[in-house]
Amino acid sequence: MRVVALVRRELRLDDNPLWQHADGRNEVIPLFVLDDFNQQEHGDNLRALFFFALRSLRESIARHGGRLFCIHTSQQEVFFATVKPDLVLFCEDHEPHSRERDKQLCRLFDRLSIRYQVLRDSTIVPMPDQAFVTFTQFYKRHFLPLLPDCLTTFPPPKNFNTPELSVPEVPLPEVQSDAAIYWLADEEGVQQKWRRFVCQGLSAYAERRNLLTEDATSRMSPYIRCGLISLRKMARDAMGMSEAFVRELAWHDFYAHLLHHFPETTDVEWKREWQGFPWRHDEKAFERWCQGRTGIPLVDAGMRQLQREGWLPNRVRMVVASFLTKHLQIDWRWGERHFYRYLVDADLAQNVGNWQWVAGCGADAAPYFRIFNPLLQARKFDPNGDYIRCYVTELSHVPNDALHDLERLRSFALDYPPPMVDLERGRETFMELARQHFAS
Ligand SMILES: Cc1cc2nc3c(=O)[nH]c(=O)nc-3n(C[C@H](O)[C@H](O)[C@H](O)COP(=O)(O)OP(=O)(O)OC[C@H]3O[C@@H](n4cnc5c(N)ncnc54)[C@H](O)[C@@H]3O)c2cc1C
């Protein structure tokens, strides 16, 4: 049998449903299709990691008797008509653009009478037919009951046995990014990082996951985004060791399911009553937030980490997003787009879902009056100020107690910007705006 396996986000050999026919008896043709839309939408940090991982996968495939082909979308029809596969495999993708692309692809296969099979890899459990509106319902009624049957892994490929083909190919893009350097890893490197976390961090995850130290969480999100590690494998390893970790993986599935059922939420608020909320569109204030020059140390540390490394911890993502949408009342869509451009783990479903959650307008979102106080958050999760000092170098000499006190901070760091907003006044302004909006 001749099988074309379309590689999209599953850049690994291990536990990959795409390779289920690579047993040496079939001809398996791994194919990557370069898509202009994705090239324009994705930021360089993600693209640099992605193409690094794709090159490394291409080498691994070659070591197993295979060859990965790379063509442009415009060449697809000719490719499939020439190669005439008996079967095409590809994994489902819940982003609106990808669903539209796959609809057209299926039409092409129907026209060419090519059999195809859609597989699941980007979520642990299958999509529910009906949407769940709260995470707890999704988790208890859908995720947990299905989980045990969804953990079977796929055997590694034996031999791809890729036939010689003469098809016009395009080169894989070379993408430069200073931030991606912090993350570049091949499949073996990612497995090692994961094993280290399982041995050293997983059992304490529930207690430590909000601390702003390097080893508190797995830092697997960039690798999940590129499919360098299998979510099934992570869930299997974590079960019995950390329920809290499995629950976080379930959030990942939950947000994918929300985007699947509510694709319009990339642009509009999930909660109808929030639509038309008078968000501010203040470009100057937004720019200060992006640059990490708000004068609020934890916010600035997070935004500068994003600039430098293309990543920041979940706790800090919540704090900076809350500061933007609540204290500055700036449109969550602006923040979402900025994150999407710079995050090395940028993922539409996760990013939109989480931004709407923090802003208060998403499914099962935090109530609008829950506003993170960045000073209290810093005191609680970065008590020694190590995280702040690491990214806000102007504050490296400031003693702890002054670091979490804006009044005292001024006398120690004259070159650090004063707070762009009084935290209490910003909070009240938001509350008043919300009260007026919901009353109207
Ligand atoms: C405003 C905002 C934007 C975000 N944007 C993205 C994004 O674009 N891409 C992305 O992958 N995550 C996003 N997240 C979710 C979360 O911050 C990251 O997944 C997490 O920080 C990754 O770090 P980790 O791998 O060390 O996570 P760990 O704590 O080790 O958790 C393990 C895995 O569980 C999943 N997970 C953990 N927390 C969440 C969460 N809040 N929502 C969904 N899944 C979660 C992730 O897949 C993560 O890798 C966002 C969160 C916020 C608040």
The ligand as an ORCA input file, in Angstrom:
! r2SCAN-3c Opt
* xyz 0 1
  C      -3.013     35.156     28.696
  C      -2.541     33.731     28.467
  C      -2.153     33.323     27.186
  C      -1.742     32.003     26.969
  N      -1.346     31.623     25.694
  C      -0.942     30.346     25.472
  C      -0.513     29.923     24.177
  O      -0.537     30.672     23.190
  N      -0.063     28.643     24.038
  C      -0.056     27.754     25.087
  O       0.368     26.609     24.907
  N      -0.487     28.125     26.304
  C      -0.908     29.373     26.533
  N      -1.319     29.748     27.796
  C      -1.456     28.709     28.840
  C      -0.272     28.513     29.776
  O       0.200     29.725     30.244
  C       0.887     27.739     29.126
  O       0.407     26.581     28.488
  C       1.870     27.331     30.222
  O       2.395     28.468     30.851
  C       2.965     26.524     29.623
  O       3.976     26.283     30.560
  P       4.380     24.810     30.957
  O       4.498     23.978     29.725
  O       5.520     24.902     31.871
  O       3.062     24.360     31.704
  P       2.835     23.276     32.851
  O       2.372     24.002     34.062
  O       3.983     22.375     32.958
  O       1.556     22.494     32.303
  C       1.692     21.402     31.403
  C       0.844     21.648     30.196
  O      -0.528     21.831     30.563
  C      -1.137     22.761     29.686
  N      -1.554     23.953     30.417
  C      -1.061     24.477     31.542
  N      -1.713     25.601     31.896
  C      -2.627     25.801     30.932
  C      -3.625     26.797     30.694
  N      -3.806     27.843     31.511
  N      -4.391     26.681     29.583
  C      -4.253     25.642     28.741
  N      -3.335     24.684     28.919
  C      -2.535     24.759     29.988
  C      -0.080     23.166     28.678
  O      -0.187     22.338     27.548
  C       1.216     22.906     29.446
  O       2.341     22.756     28.645
  C      -1.731     31.069     28.045
  C      -2.112     31.499     29.316
  C      -2.510     32.811     29.525
  C      -2.929     33.225     30.913
*
